[in-house]
Amino acid sequence: MSCFWDSLLNSLNKEDCVKLNLIKKTPKNLANRLKQNSHKQISTKCQNKSLTGQQREEIRIHIDKYDINTINNGYLCSTCDPFILLFCEILQIDINHKYLNNTIIYSTDNSRTEYFKSNLGHMEYINSKSKIINIIKKKNNQIHNSINSIKSKRFKKIKRLPKKLKRIIRR
């Protein structure tokens, strides 16, 4: 089970692979490339907060100690995850990670944002285009429902109007 690594891989474009010097897109290769960059100074923010020197050191240690041979055993992603922070830093991207009902934002103040979601046992990449399409569909449905509601109310008013007119005429 390498869904954490697979989701990161699925978000990569050709330019990202060049930045990572990632020739073959496999979970093990990605983890290895990130480990090789563990010394990189991380300025990526987590939840709009800069990392302390102590946090940066703990992130470096976590990445250095990670055993890439355990990739298929799963990875317990944290709420301010070292690998995601480093991933954002190297690629200069922002990540919006929806974990259950909580959104964790990793920011580099860059215009490109990638979307991920996860629960207690699985993580997946949500294509940025899909996110936008889903938002548009949701808004379109809201507009459609509003229009139908207005039409329905107008129709009811039109049905009632003749009764009122009959009363006026009878007087």
Beta strands, then each sheet from edge to edge (+ up, - down):
strand 1: 45-46
strand 2: 94-99
strand 3: 102-107
strand 4: 113-118
strand 5: 123-126
sheet 1: 1+ 3- 2+ 4+ 5-
end
